[in-house]
Amino acid sequence: MTSLTLVRRIAARPSIVFEALTTPEGIASWWGPENLPVTVAEIDPRVGGAYRVRFRTSDGREHEASGECLEVIRPLRVVMSWRWALGGDPEESGRVSRIEIDLRPIETGTELTFTHADLNNVASKDSHERGWTGSLAKLARGLARVPVAEARG
Protein backbone atom coordinates (compact mmCIF):
# COMPACT_ATOMS: atom_id res chain seq x y z
CA MET A 1 0.00 0.00 0.00
CA THR A 2 1.10 3.54 -0.67
CA SER A 3 -0.21 7.04 -0.07
CA LEU A 4 0.17 10.60 -1.25
CA THR A 5 0.05 13.83 0.70
CA LEU A 6 -0.47 17.30 -0.78
CA VAL A 7 -0.33 20.55 1.19
CA ARG A 8 -1.94 23.74 -0.11
CA ARG A 9 -2.42 27.23 1.28
CA ILE A 10 -5.84 28.66 0.51
CA ALA A 11 -6.84 32.30 0.91
CA ALA A 12 -10.06 31.59 2.82
CA ARG A 13 -10.78 30.76 6.45
CA PRO A 14 -11.21 27.08 7.40
CA SER A 15 -15.01 27.30 7.68
CA ILE A 16 -15.26 28.43 4.03
CA VAL A 17 -12.89 25.68 2.87
CA PHE A 18 -14.79 23.13 4.95
CA GLU A 19 -18.05 24.11 3.20
CA ALA A 20 -16.39 23.56 -0.18
CA LEU A 21 -15.41 20.07 0.98
CA THR A 22 -18.75 19.06 2.48
CA THR A 23 -21.55 20.52 0.35
CA PRO A 24 -22.73 19.36 -3.08
CA GLU A 25 -22.29 22.88 -4.49
CA GLY A 26 -18.80 23.15 -3.06
CA ILE A 27 -17.69 19.75 -4.34
CA ALA A 28 -19.12 20.44 -7.80
CA SER A 29 -16.97 23.58 -8.03
CA TRP A 30 -13.59 21.89 -7.66
CA TRP A 31 -13.66 18.11 -8.01
CA GLY A 32 -12.48 16.62 -11.31
CA PRO A 33 -10.51 17.85 -14.32
CA GLU A 34 -10.13 21.51 -15.30
CA ASN A 35 -13.00 23.00 -17.35
CA LEU A 36 -14.98 19.77 -17.31
CA PRO A 37 -18.25 19.18 -15.52
CA VAL A 38 -19.07 17.44 -12.30
CA THR A 39 -22.37 15.83 -13.28
CA VAL A 40 -23.33 14.47 -9.84
CA ALA A 41 -22.28 15.76 -6.42
CA GLU A 42 -23.99 14.33 -3.34
CA ILE A 43 -22.77 14.28 0.25
CA ASP A 44 -24.21 13.72 3.70
CA PRO A 45 -21.38 15.23 5.80
CA ARG A 46 -21.77 13.28 9.02
CA VAL A 47 -20.15 10.10 10.30
CA GLY A 48 -21.73 7.25 8.36
CA GLY A 49 -23.08 9.62 5.69
CA ALA A 50 -22.54 8.70 2.06
CA TYR A 51 -21.10 10.74 -0.78
CA ARG A 52 -21.01 10.28 -4.55
CA VAL A 53 -19.24 12.37 -7.17
CA ARG A 54 -19.36 11.82 -10.93
CA PHE A 55 -17.33 13.78 -13.45
CA ARG A 56 -16.36 13.64 -17.10
CA THR A 57 -12.81 13.66 -18.49
CA SER A 58 -11.59 15.25 -21.72
CA ASP A 59 -11.94 11.91 -23.56
CA GLY A 60 -15.69 11.96 -22.75
CA ARG A 61 -15.52 9.12 -20.22
CA GLU A 62 -17.54 9.26 -17.01
CA HIS A 63 -15.88 8.53 -13.68
CA GLU A 64 -17.64 8.13 -10.35
CA ALA A 65 -16.24 7.84 -6.86
CA SER A 66 -18.27 7.11 -3.76
CA GLY A 67 -17.79 6.28 -0.14
CA GLU A 68 -18.67 7.07 3.42
CA CYS A 69 -17.76 9.89 5.78
CA LEU A 70 -15.70 8.26 8.53
CA GLU A 71 -14.81 11.35 10.56
CA VAL A 72 -16.18 14.89 10.39
CA ILE A 73 -14.81 17.56 12.72
CA ARG A 74 -16.27 20.91 11.64
CA PRO A 75 -14.38 22.95 10.39
CA LEU A 76 -11.03 21.17 10.72
CA ARG A 77 -11.11 17.59 9.41
CA VAL A 78 -12.90 15.25 7.03
CA VAL A 79 -12.04 11.56 6.54
CA MET A 80 -13.79 9.47 3.89
CA SER A 81 -13.54 6.04 2.37
CA TRP A 82 -12.99 6.14 -1.42
CA ARG A 83 -13.81 3.67 -4.13
CA TRP A 84 -14.22 3.98 -7.86
CA ALA A 85 -17.80 3.03 -8.72
CA LEU A 86 -17.32 3.80 -12.44
CA GLY A 87 -14.16 4.38 -14.46
CA GLY A 88 -11.29 5.65 -12.38
CA ASP A 89 -7.86 4.15 -12.00
CA PRO A 90 -7.81 0.49 -13.10
CA GLU A 91 -5.20 -0.19 -10.39
CA GLU A 92 -7.91 0.55 -7.81
CA SER A 93 -10.80 -1.42 -9.31
CA GLY A 94 -12.83 -3.04 -6.53
CA ARG A 95 -10.62 -1.55 -3.80
CA VAL A 96 -11.39 0.90 -1.00
CA SER A 97 -8.87 3.57 -0.03
CA ARG A 98 -9.01 6.48 2.41
CA ILE A 99 -8.99 10.27 2.07
CA GLU A 100 -8.02 12.50 4.99
CA ILE A 101 -8.32 16.28 4.75
CA ASP A 102 -7.04 18.46 7.58
CA LEU A 103 -7.55 22.23 7.73
CA ARG A 104 -5.39 24.50 9.85
CA PRO A 105 -5.97 28.24 10.23
CA ILE A 106 -3.00 30.36 9.15
CA GLU A 107 -2.57 34.11 8.86
CA THR A 108 -3.45 34.14 5.15
CA GLY A 109 -6.37 31.71 5.41
CA THR A 110 -6.08 27.93 5.62
CA GLU A 111 -3.41 25.32 5.24
CA LEU A 112 -5.03 22.22 3.76
CA THR A 113 -3.29 18.85 4.09
CA PHE A 114 -4.78 16.24 1.78
CA THR A 115 -3.79 12.58 2.14
CA HIS A 116 -5.02 9.73 -0.05
CA ALA A 117 -3.94 6.53 1.72
CA ASP A 118 -4.17 2.80 1.09
CA LEU A 119 -3.60 3.08 -2.66
CA ASN A 120 -2.60 -0.14 -4.38
CA ASN A 121 0.81 0.83 -5.78
CA VAL A 122 3.07 3.64 -7.00
CA ALA A 123 1.38 3.82 -10.43
CA SER A 124 -1.98 4.39 -8.74
CA LYS A 125 -0.43 6.96 -6.38
CA ASP A 126 1.04 8.86 -9.33
CA SER A 127 -2.28 8.82 -11.21
CA HIS A 128 -4.24 10.03 -8.20
CA GLU A 129 -1.62 12.67 -7.43
CA ARG A 130 -2.07 14.19 -10.90
CA GLY A 131 -5.84 14.25 -10.46
CA TRP A 132 -5.85 15.67 -6.93
CA THR A 133 -3.20 18.27 -7.81
CA GLY A 134 -5.49 19.69 -10.49
CA SER A 135 -8.58 19.53 -8.32
CA LEU A 136 -6.91 21.24 -5.35
CA ALA A 137 -5.65 23.99 -7.68
CA LYS A 138 -9.28 24.54 -8.78
CA LEU A 139 -10.36 24.66 -5.13
CA ALA A 140 -7.73 27.27 -4.24
CA ARG A 141 -8.53 29.41 -7.29
CA GLY A 142 -12.27 29.24 -6.71
CA LEU A 143 -12.00 30.24 -3.06
CA ALA A 144 -9.58 33.04 -3.89
CA ARG A 145 -12.55 34.61 -5.74
CA VAL A 146 -14.69 34.71 -2.58
CA PRO A 147 -15.05 38.33 -1.38
CA VAL A 148 -12.35 39.16 1.17
CA ALA A 149 -14.78 40.03 3.99
CA GLU A 150 -16.52 36.65 3.57
CA ALA A 151 -13.34 34.60 3.04
CA ARG A 152 -11.50 35.97 6.07
CA GLY A 153 -14.48 36.99 8.20
N, C-alpha and C positions, 0 to 999 in steps of 0.2 A: 504494500500500500504506500501511496505517496500523497503529498498535499502541496498546496500552493498558498502563499500569503501575499496579499497586496495591501499597501498602505497608501491612503490618499488624504490630502487636506482639502476640505470643502468649505467654501465661504458662506456657511449657514450654520445656525446653532443646532445642537443635537436633536432637539424636538422636531425641527423642520426636516432634517435628514431622516429621522426615524419615520416620519409620516410618508416620505418617499419610498421607504422600504416596506411599509406595512399597510398601504392602501392600494386598491386596484388602480386608481388614477396615477398614483405615484409610480408604481411598478411599470405601468404602460408607458411612462415617459422616459424610462432609461434602460429597460431590459432589452437585450437583443442587439442585432447589428445596426450600425449607423444608417439613418435615413430609411429604415425598413420597419414595417408595422408590427406592433404587438397586437395580435388579433383576439386574444383572450387574456384577461388578467383578473384572477380571483384570489382572495386571501381572507382567511378568518384569523386575525393576529392574536391568538391566545393559545396557550399550551394545549395541544391536541387538535387545534384548528388546522384545516387543510388549505393548501394553496395550489394553484394551477396557472401556468403561464405558457402561452403559445405564441410563437413568432415565426416570421418568414425570413429566409435568407436570400441573398442576391440571385441564387440559382432557382428561386421559386419554391424551394422545398419548405415544408412546414416542420417545425420542431416544437415539442411540448415537454416541459418539465413539471413535475408535481411532487408533492411531499406533505409533510406535517410540521407544524411549528412545535419545536421541542422545548424551547425556552424563550420567553419574551419578558424583558425587563425594560419597561418604558422609561426614558428614551435612550437607553444605553446599550442594549444587547438584543440580538435576535439570533436564534439557532434553529435551523431547519434541516430535515432530511431532504435528500435530492435524488430523484430518479428520472431518467428519460422515459417518458411515456410514448413518445413519437419522435423519430429521427434521432438527433443528438449524436454523440460520439459513440461509434460502434464498440470501442474499448469498454464502454460502460453499460452496454445492453444488459438489462435484467439485474443490474446492481443498484445498491443504494449507497450514496455517499452523504457527506454532512457539510453544511455551510454554517459558518459562524461569523457574525458581523458585530464588531464592537465599536462603539462611538465614544469618543473622549472629547470634552470641551477643551478648546484651545483659544488663544487670544483672537485669532482670525476666523474662528468658527468651530469646525469639528475635524478631528482626526479620525478617519474611518479605517479600521483594520478588518480586512476581508480574508477569511481562510476557507478554502474548499479542501476538505480532508477526506481520507479513505478512498482516493481515486486509485484505479487499478494499476496504473504504471506511468512511466515518464511520458510516453506519447500522449496519454490521456491528460496528464497534468499540463503539458505544453499546449494542447488544443484548448483546454478550459482556460488557461491563462490568457491566451489570445482573445477569447470571447469575453471574459470578465474584464480585461484591460479596456476594451472598447466600451463595454457597458458602464463601467465606473467613470470613464471619461465623459460619457453622456450625462450621467448623474451629476457630476461636478459642474459641467457647463450649464445644465438646466437649473440647478439651484443657484448658480452665480447670477442668474437673471431675476431671482426673487428680489423684490424691493428691499433695500438695505434695512429699513426700519423693521420689516417683517422677518428678514433673515437673521438679524442679530438681536432683535427684541430687547 
